[in-house]
Amino acid sequence: MQSGRSISTAPSGRTSESEPALTPLVLLVDDQEWTSRSIESILRPKGHVVLKAYTGRQALDLVQKVSPDAIIVDFHLPDLDGIDVARELKRAPTVHAVTPLLMISASTVGRAERLEALGAGAWDILHHPVDPGELVLRMETLVRAKQEADRIREEGLTDPGTGFYNARGLLRRAQEISADAIRFERPMACIAFGPEWLDRLATAEEPVRVDHLAEGIAEALKTVTRVSDTVGRLASGEFVIVAPGTDRDGAVRLADRVLELVQETARMHGETPLITPEEFRLRAGFYATAASEPVNPEDLLFKATMALRRAQVDEGGFPVRSYEA
């Protein structure tokens, strides 16, 4: 599978393993030859490889074979609706959550159509004719962020099922966030989430059902968290948010929002006697630091999970508990 990644060669002609060059691969889905050539003429001189598809079905076939670093889709395609194509592309296994997808149109895009495109996974809307300098800068910024996320994933810092950080990656990010919190005298919080019936589900005979609920929790976290928040999934199946600039009250509000949204997920998936909305009681525990308070990342995670444990065993108590020494 092509990934858009190439290895540079040293002057001797040998491959240089110390300084790999990443060649961005852009999938351009547009049936108009002149617009495709225009965008290609802007991006190619800047080192981008442009893979062109002229129909929606052709684009969907291509992403089964390649993993693009960025995607541009026209609103109006000859065979399929552009927004539907964008939605299907985002579901492809070769298209990651961090893969930027832009929609483009030669005509005016109304508010309803714009909102539908954003809801389908588009990051932004472009209009013909595009400004060459703006397009290059925009693509360089988006692709750089995507490739950095790829690097992190390849280093084993993320959970393959959700794309969130694993424990190792979470601790590394928590260290960076903690350093910034001390430097800028800001609070930070760590919030851990887990179901009250986690032990029961660990021995259940329907693991697929558990996976569905885990996906629901992951989607809820993606919905309510900010770009600055770091989300992780632990080996135990529990989820964690490290939220910079968040004090105790902010941690409670964030936890409440997650619990409310995940409860809706439980209603959608709670269609068997094994798991019902009444049984699906998500719990949260958190630890919030004061501004400039030094904190060890391991302690931060430990205190949040300890607070979660207390919330999980306290039947009928508050669903959100803070850490108490």
C-alpha positions as a LaTeX table, in Angstrom:
\begin{tabular}{lrrr}
\hline
Residue & $x$ (\AA) & $y$ (\AA) & $z$ (\AA) \\
\hline
Met1 & 0.00 & 0.00 & 0.00 \\
Gln2 & 1.37 & 3.34 & $-1.02$ \\
Ser3 & 1.62 & 5.85 & 1.80 \\
Gly4 & 3.07 & 8.89 & 0.14 \\
Arg5 & 6.30 & 8.32 & 2.04 \\
Ser6 & 9.61 & 8.15 & 0.16 \\
Ile7 & 13.24 & 7.77 & 1.25 \\
Ser8 & 15.79 & 10.31 & 0.10 \\
Thr9 & 19.01 & 9.22 & $-1.52$ \\
Ala10 & 22.47 & 10.33 & $-0.51$ \\
Pro11 & 24.87 & 11.75 & $-3.14$ \\
Ser12 & 26.39 & 8.29 & $-3.54$ \\
Gly13 & 23.01 & 6.92 & $-4.60$ \\
Arg14 & 22.51 & 4.97 & $-1.39$ \\
Thr15 & 19.42 & 5.37 & 0.69 \\
Ser16 & 19.83 & 7.78 & 3.58 \\
Glu17 & 18.17 & 6.22 & 6.61 \\
Ser18 & 19.01 & 9.10 & 8.91 \\
Glu19 & 17.14 & 11.79 & 6.98 \\
Pro20 & 14.03 & 10.39 & 5.30 \\
Ala21 & 12.14 & 12.82 & 3.08 \\
Leu22 & 8.36 & 12.66 & 3.27 \\
Thr23 & 6.69 & 13.26 & $-0.08$ \\
Pro24 & 3.07 & 14.31 & 0.55 \\
Leu25 & 0.48 & 12.40 & $-1.48$ \\
Val26 & $-2.63$ & 14.44 & $-2.27$ \\
Leu27 & $-5.75$ & 12.72 & $-3.62$ \\
Leu28 & $-7.62$ & 15.20 & $-5.84$ \\
Val29 & $-11.20$ & 14.23 & $-6.77$ \\
Asp30 & $-12.47$ & 16.55 & $-9.51$ \\
Asp31 & $-13.99$ & 15.77 & $-12.92$ \\
Gln32 & $-12.95$ & 19.11 & $-14.43$ \\
Glu33 & $-9.63$ & 18.67 & $-16.19$ \\
Trp34 & $-8.69$ & 22.35 & $-16.11$ \\
Thr35 & $-9.26$ & 22.70 & $-12.36$ \\
Ser36 & $-7.35$ & 19.48 & $-11.67$ \\
Arg37 & $-4.43$ & 20.69 & $-13.73$ \\
Ser38 & $-4.54$ & 24.09 & $-12.04$ \\
Ile39 & $-4.26$ & 22.60 & $-8.54$ \\
Glu40 & $-1.65$ & 20.11 & $-9.66$ \\
Ser41 & 0.45 & 22.92 & $-11.20$ \\
Ile42 & 0.41 & 24.70 & $-7.82$ \\
Leu43 & 1.24 & 21.71 & $-5.61$ \\
Arg44 & 3.68 & 19.68 & $-7.70$ \\
Pro45 & 6.46 & 22.32 & $-7.77$ \\
Lys46 & 6.25 & 22.38 & $-3.95$ \\
Gly47 & 7.00 & 18.67 & $-3.68$ \\
His48 & 3.48 & 17.23 & $-3.53$ \\
Val49 & 2.47 & 14.17 & $-5.52$ \\
Val50 & $-1.05$ & 14.68 & $-6.88$ \\
Leu51 & $-3.11$ & 11.56 & $-7.55$ \\
Lys52 & $-6.17$ & 12.49 & $-9.61$ \\
Ala53 & $-9.59$ & 10.84 & $-9.63$ \\
Tyr54 & $-12.31$ & 12.10 & $-11.96$ \\
Thr55 & $-15.28$ & 10.30 & $-10.40$ \\
Gly56 & $-16.38$ & 9.43 & $-6.89$ \\
Arg57 & $-16.17$ & 5.69 & $-7.51$ \\
Gln58 & $-12.66$ & 6.05 & $-8.89$ \\
Ala59 & $-11.63$ & 7.88 & $-5.70$ \\
Leu60 & $-13.18$ & 5.19 & $-3.49$ \\
Asp61 & $-11.31$ & 2.52 & $-5.42$ \\
Leu62 & $-8.01$ & 4.40 & $-5.14$ \\
Val63 & $-8.13$ & 4.71 & $-1.34$ \\
Gln64 & $-8.25$ & 0.93 & $-1.12$ \\
Lys65 & $-4.71$ & 0.95 & $-2.54$ \\
Val66 & $-3.12$ & 4.17 & $-1.28$ \\
Ser67 & $-3.05$ & 6.16 & 1.96 \\
Pro68 & $-3.18$ & 9.87 & 1.07 \\
Asp69 & $-1.73$ & 12.62 & 3.23 \\
Ala70 & $-4.51$ & 14.99 & 2.16 \\
Ile71 & $-7.71$ & 14.82 & 0.11 \\
Ile72 & $-9.48$ & 17.47 & $-1.96$ \\
Val73 & $-13.01$ & 16.64 & $-3.19$ \\
Asp74 & $-15.20$ & 18.68 & $-5.51$ \\
Phe75 & $-18.80$ & 19.22 & $-4.41$ \\
His76 & $-20.20$ & 18.23 & $-7.80$ \\
Leu77 & $-19.02$ & 14.96 & $-9.35$ \\
Pro78 & $-20.52$ & 13.23 & $-12.40$ \\
Asp79 & $-21.53$ & 10.00 & $-10.66$ \\
Leu80 & $-21.88$ & 10.62 & $-6.91$ \\
Asp81 & $-22.57$ & 13.54 & $-4.63$ \\
Gly82 & $-19.27$ & 15.04 & $-3.49$ \\
Ile83 & $-20.32$ & 15.20 & 0.15 \\
Asp84 & $-21.29$ & 11.52 & 0.10 \\
Val85 & $-17.90$ & 10.69 & $-1.44$ \\
Ala86 & $-16.15$ & 12.67 & 1.31 \\
Arg87 & $-18.11$ & 10.79 & 3.95 \\
Glu88 & $-17.18$ & 7.41 & 2.45 \\
Leu89 & $-13.53$ & 8.40 & 2.04 \\
Lys90 & $-13.32$ & 9.26 & 5.74 \\
Arg91 & $-14.54$ & 5.73 & 6.54 \\
Ala92 & $-11.85$ & 4.04 & 4.45 \\
Pro93 & $-9.23$ & 2.15 & 6.51 \\
Thr94 & $-6.41$ & 3.93 & 4.66 \\
Val95 & $-7.80$ & 7.36 & 5.59 \\
His96 & $-7.00$ & 8.22 & 9.20 \\
Ala97 & $-8.86$ & 10.59 & 11.48 \\
Val98 & $-5.95$ & 13.04 & 11.12 \\
Thr99 & $-6.02$ & 12.97 & 7.30 \\
Pro100 & $-7.13$ & 16.46 & 6.20 \\
Leu101 & $-10.05$ & 16.50 & 3.75 \\
Leu102 & $-11.02$ & 19.70 & 1.95 \\
Met103 & $-14.06$ & 20.32 & $-0.23$ \\
Ile104 & $-13.80$ & 22.60 & $-3.26$ \\
Ser105 & $-16.38$ & 24.30 & $-5.47$ \\
Ala106 & $-16.45$ & 26.67 & $-8.43$ \\
Ser107 & $-19.84$ & 28.01 & $-7.33$ \\
Thr108 & $-21.18$ & 29.58 & $-4.17$ \\
Val109 & $-21.69$ & 27.11 & $-1.32$ \\
Gly110 & $-24.76$ & 27.79 & 0.79 \\
Arg111 & $-24.82$ & 27.55 & 4.56 \\
Ala112 & $-26.75$ & 24.27 & 4.61 \\
Glu113 & $-24.40$ & 22.64 & 2.12 \\
Arg114 & $-21.37$ & 23.93 & 4.00 \\
Leu115 & $-22.63$ & 22.54 & 7.30 \\
Glu116 & $-23.40$ & 19.20 & 5.65 \\
Ala117 & $-19.86$ & 19.05 & 4.25 \\
Leu118 & $-18.33$ & 19.80 & 7.64 \\
Gly119 & $-20.56$ & 17.18 & 9.22 \\
Ala120 & $-19.32$ & 14.65 & 6.67 \\
Gly121 & $-15.75$ & 15.19 & 7.82 \\
Ala122 & $-14.51$ & 18.09 & 5.68 \\
Trp123 & $-11.95$ & 20.30 & 7.41 \\
Asp124 & $-12.57$ & 23.37 & 5.28 \\
Ile125 & $-14.16$ & 24.65 & 2.05 \\
Leu126 & $-12.12$ & 25.99 & $-0.88$ \\
His127 & $-13.37$ & 27.99 & $-3.86$ \\
His128 & $-12.13$ & 28.23 & $-7.43$ \\
Pro129 & $-10.03$ & 29.98 & $-8.43$ \\
Val130 & $-7.78$ & 29.15 & $-5.48$ \\
Asp131 & $-5.05$ & 31.47 & $-4.30$ \\
Pro132 & $-1.79$ & 29.59 & $-5.05$ \\
Gly133 & 0.15 & 30.92 & $-2.07$ \\
Glu134 & $-2.69$ & 30.27 & 0.35 \\
Leu135 & $-3.25$ & 26.75 & $-0.98$ \\
Val136 & 0.44 & 25.85 & $-0.62$ \\
Leu137 & 0.67 & 27.19 & 2.93 \\
Arg138 & $-2.59$ & 25.53 & 3.94 \\
Met139 & $-1.55$ & 22.15 & 2.55 \\
Glu140 & 1.92 & 22.32 & 4.06 \\
Thr141 & 0.48 & 23.03 & 7.50 \\
Leu142 & $-2.18$ & 20.30 & 7.33 \\
Val143 & 0.13 & 17.66 & 5.87 \\
Arg144 & 2.86 & 18.41 & 8.40 \\
Ala145 & 0.40 & 17.83 & 11.26 \\
Lys146 & $-0.88$ & 14.63 & 9.65 \\
Gln147 & 2.59 & 13.21 & 9.09 \\
Glu148 & 3.59 & 14.04 & 12.65 \\
Ala149 & 0.55 & 12.09 & 13.86 \\
Asp150 & 1.62 & 9.21 & 11.60 \\
Arg151 & 5.09 & 9.30 & 13.12 \\
Ile152 & 3.68 & 9.13 & 16.62 \\
Arg153 & 1.49 & 6.19 & 15.67 \\
Glu154 & 4.41 & 4.37 & 14.07 \\
Glu155 & 6.47 & 4.86 & 17.24 \\
Gly156 & 3.86 & 2.92 & 19.17 \\
Leu157 & 2.41 & 5.83 & 21.16 \\
Thr158 & $-1.19$ & 5.36 & 20.09 \\
Asp159 & $-3.98$ & 2.86 & 20.54 \\
Pro160 & $-4.64$ & 1.28 & 17.12 \\
Gly161 & $-8.35$ & 0.83 & 17.78 \\
Thr162 & $-9.19$ & 4.47 & 18.51 \\
Gly163 & $-6.20$ & 6.50 & 17.35 \\
Phe164 & $-5.90$ & 7.95 & 20.86 \\
Tyr165 & $-2.64$ & 7.83 & 22.83 \\
Asn166 & $-1.79$ & 4.67 & 24.71 \\
Ala167 & $-0.38$ & 4.84 & 28.26 \\
Arg168 & 3.13 & 5.50 & 26.98 \\
Gly169 & 2.06 & 8.28 & 24.66 \\
Leu170 & $-0.28$ & 9.72 & 27.27 \\
Leu171 & 2.50 & 10.03 & 29.83 \\
Arg172 & 4.76 & 11.71 & 27.29 \\
Arg173 & 2.10 & 14.28 & 26.39 \\
Ala174 & 1.21 & 14.79 & 30.05 \\
Gln175 & 4.86 & 15.66 & 30.71 \\
Glu176 & 4.79 & 18.31 & 27.97 \\
Ile177 & 1.44 & 19.74 & 29.11 \\
Ser178 & 2.62 & 19.85 & 32.72 \\
Ala179 & 5.76 & 21.77 & 31.72 \\
Asp180 & 3.65 & 24.33 & 29.83 \\
Ala181 & 1.21 & 24.62 & 32.76 \\
Ile182 & 4.05 & 25.51 & 35.13 \\
Arg183 & 5.66 & 27.86 & 32.65 \\
Phe184 & 2.47 & 29.83 & 31.95 \\
Glu185 & 1.01 & 29.40 & 35.46 \\
Arg186 & $-2.11$ & 27.58 & 34.30 \\
Pro187 & $-4.07$ & 24.76 & 35.92 \\
Met188 & $-4.50$ & 21.35 & 34.31 \\
Ala189 & $-6.69$ & 18.34 & 34.93 \\
Cys190 & $-6.61$ & 14.62 & 34.28 \\
Ile191 & $-9.98$ & 12.86 & 33.96 \\
Ala192 & $-10.38$ & 9.07 & 33.77 \\
Phe193 & $-13.54$ & 7.36 & 32.50 \\
Gly194 & $-14.75$ & 3.79 & 32.93 \\
Pro195 & $-18.07$ & 1.92 & 33.25 \\
Glu196 & $-19.33$ & 0.84 & 36.63 \\
Trp197 & $-19.70$ & $-2.71$ & 35.33 \\
Leu198 & $-16.22$ & $-3.00$ & 33.77 \\
Asp199 & $-15.33$ & $-6.20$ & 35.68 \\
Arg200 & $-18.54$ & $-7.88$ & 34.62 \\
Leu201 & $-17.97$ & $-7.10$ & 30.95 \\
Ala202 & $-14.44$ & $-8.45$ & 31.12 \\
Thr203 & $-15.91$ & $-11.96$ & 31.46 \\
Ala204 & $-18.84$ & $-11.44$ & 29.09 \\
Glu205 & $-19.30$ & $-13.76$ & 26.13 \\
Glu206 & $-20.08$ & $-10.95$ & 23.67 \\
Pro207 & $-16.86$ & $-8.97$ & 23.22 \\
Val208 & $-18.17$ & $-7.35$ & 20.05 \\
Arg209 & $-20.85$ & $-5.62$ & 22.08 \\
Val210 & $-18.18$ & $-4.28$ & 24.42 \\
Asp211 & $-16.19$ & $-3.05$ & 21.44 \\
His212 & $-19.24$ & $-1.19$ & 20.18 \\
Leu213 & $-19.58$ & 0.62 & 23.48 \\
Ala214 & $-15.87$ & 1.44 & 23.52 \\
Glu215 & $-16.31$ & 2.96 & 20.07 \\
Gly216 & $-19.22$ & 4.98 & 21.41 \\
Ile217 & $-17.11$ & 6.32 & 24.28 \\
Ala218 & $-14.33$ & 7.17 & 21.83 \\
Glu219 & $-16.75$ & 9.06 & 19.57 \\
Ala220 & $-18.12$ & 10.98 & 22.56 \\
Leu221 & $-14.61$ & 12.01 & 23.57 \\
Lys222 & $-13.84$ & 13.16 & 20.05 \\
Thr223 & $-16.99$ & 15.26 & 20.09 \\
Val224 & $-16.58$ & 17.08 & 23.40 \\
Thr225 & $-12.80$ & 17.49 & 23.73 \\
Arg226 & $-10.85$ & 20.49 & 22.49 \\
Val227 & $-7.95$ & 20.42 & 20.09 \\
Ser228 & $-5.62$ & 21.21 & 23.00 \\
Asp229 & $-6.85$ & 18.23 & 25.06 \\
Thr230 & $-4.97$ & 14.92 & 24.98 \\
Val231 & $-7.07$ & 11.76 & 24.97 \\
Gly232 & $-5.73$ & 8.31 & 25.75 \\
Arg233 & $-6.94$ & 4.75 & 26.13 \\
Leu234 & $-5.36$ & 2.51 & 28.73 \\
Ala235 & $-4.74$ & $-1.22$ & 28.39 \\
Ser236 & $-7.56$ & $-1.78$ & 30.90 \\
Gly237 & $-10.00$ & $-0.26$ & 28.40 \\
Glu238 & $-10.48$ & 2.96 & 30.33 \\
Phe239 & $-10.19$ & 6.37 & 28.71 \\
Val240 & $-8.29$ & 9.42 & 29.97 \\
Ile241 & $-8.31$ & 13.12 & 29.11 \\
Val242 & $-5.43$ & 15.42 & 30.03 \\
Ala243 & $-6.88$ & 18.91 & 29.75 \\
Pro244 & $-4.59$ & 21.97 & 29.93 \\
Gly245 & $-5.97$ & 25.19 & 31.37 \\
Thr246 & $-8.73$ & 23.28 & 33.15 \\
Asp247 & $-9.40$ & 23.74 & 36.86 \\
Arg248 & $-11.56$ & 21.65 & 39.19 \\
Asp249 & $-14.87$ & 23.15 & 38.04 \\
Gly250 & $-13.87$ & 22.80 & 34.41 \\
Ala251 & $-12.99$ & 19.15 & 34.96 \\
Val252 & $-16.43$ & 18.47 & 36.44 \\
Arg253 & $-18.16$ & 20.19 & 33.52 \\
Leu254 & $-16.11$ & 18.26 & 30.98 \\
Ala255 & $-16.76$ & 14.94 & 32.75 \\
Asp256 & $-20.49$ & 15.67 & 32.91 \\
Arg257 & $-20.61$ & 16.40 & 29.19 \\
Val258 & $-18.85$ & 13.13 & 28.37 \\
Leu259 & $-21.13$ & 11.11 & 30.65 \\
Glu260 & $-24.24$ & 12.67 & 29.15 \\
Leu261 & $-23.19$ & 11.98 & 25.58 \\
Val262 & $-22.05$ & 8.43 & 26.31 \\
Gln263 & $-25.36$ & 7.70 & 28.00 \\
Glu264 & $-26.99$ & 8.41 & 24.65 \\
Thr265 & $-24.59$ & 5.90 & 23.11 \\
Ala266 & $-25.71$ & 3.31 & 25.65 \\
Arg267 & $-29.31$ & 3.76 & 24.56 \\
Met268 & $-28.34$ & 3.13 & 20.95 \\
His269 & $-26.32$ & 0.00 & 21.72 \\
Gly270 & $-28.19$ & $-1.27$ & 24.77 \\
Glu271 & $-30.54$ & $-3.55$ & 22.86 \\
Thr272 & $-29.75$ & $-6.89$ & 24.56 \\
Pro273 & $-30.26$ & $-8.14$ & 28.14 \\
Leu274 & $-26.47$ & $-8.15$ & 28.60 \\
Ile275 & $-26.22$ & $-4.38$ & 28.37 \\
Thr276 & $-29.12$ & $-2.02$ & 28.97 \\
Pro277 & $-29.19$ & 1.76 & 29.42 \\
Glu278 & $-29.89$ & 1.23 & 33.11 \\
Glu279 & $-26.76$ & $-0.89$ & 33.52 \\
Phe280 & $-24.62$ & 1.43 & 31.46 \\
Arg281 & $-23.43$ & 3.82 & 34.15 \\
Leu282 & $-20.22$ & 5.47 & 33.11 \\
Arg283 & $-18.11$ & 6.83 & 35.96 \\
Ala284 & $-15.38$ & 9.46 & 36.02 \\
Gly285 & $-12.58$ & 10.39 & 38.37 \\
Phe286 & $-10.34$ & 13.40 & 38.10 \\
Tyr287 & $-7.42$ & 15.23 & 39.61 \\
Ala288 & $-6.97$ & 18.95 & 38.97 \\
Thr289 & $-3.80$ & 20.90 & 39.74 \\
Ala290 & $-3.54$ & 24.53 & 40.68 \\
Ala291 & $-1.63$ & 27.01 & 38.54 \\
Ser292 & 2.15 & 26.49 & 38.78 \\
Glu293 & 1.71 & 23.30 & 40.82 \\
Pro294 & 4.42 & 20.82 & 39.78 \\
Val295 & 3.08 & 17.36 & 39.09 \\
Asn296 & 4.60 & 14.09 & 37.99 \\
Pro297 & 2.74 & 12.60 & 34.97 \\
Glu298 & 2.60 & 9.19 & 36.63 \\
Asp299 & 1.08 & 10.76 & 39.76 \\
Leu300 & $-1.41$ & 12.69 & 37.65 \\
Leu301 & $-2.65$ & 9.52 & 35.95 \\
Phe302 & $-2.57$ & 7.52 & 39.19 \\
Lys303 & $-4.67$ & 10.04 & 41.11 \\
Ala304 & $-7.26$ & 10.32 & 38.34 \\
Thr305 & $-7.65$ & 6.54 & 38.07 \\
Met306 & $-7.83$ & 6.20 & 41.85 \\
Ala307 & $-10.68$ & 8.71 & 41.88 \\
Leu308 & $-12.35$ & 6.67 & 39.13 \\
Arg309 & $-12.06$ & 3.50 & 41.21 \\
Arg310 & $-13.89$ & 5.18 & 44.08 \\
Ala311 & $-16.63$ & 6.34 & 41.72 \\
Gln312 & $-16.97$ & 2.83 & 40.27 \\
Val313 & $-17.47$ & 1.11 & 43.64 \\
Asp314 & $-19.71$ & 3.81 & 45.10 \\
Glu315 & $-23.07$ & 2.55 & 43.83 \\
Gly316 & $-25.72$ & 5.23 & 43.97 \\
Gly317 & $-23.10$ & 7.89 & 44.64 \\
Phe318 & $-21.89$ & 10.74 & 42.49 \\
Pro319 & $-20.85$ & 9.59 & 38.99 \\
Val320 & $-17.93$ & 12.05 & 39.03 \\
Arg321 & $-15.41$ & 11.91 & 41.88 \\
Ser322 & $-12.34$ & 13.99 & 42.56 \\
Tyr323 & $-9.14$ & 12.57 & 44.00 \\
Glu324 & $-8.88$ & 12.69 & 47.77 \\
Ala325 & $-5.65$ & 11.67 & 49.51 \\
\hline
\end{tabular}
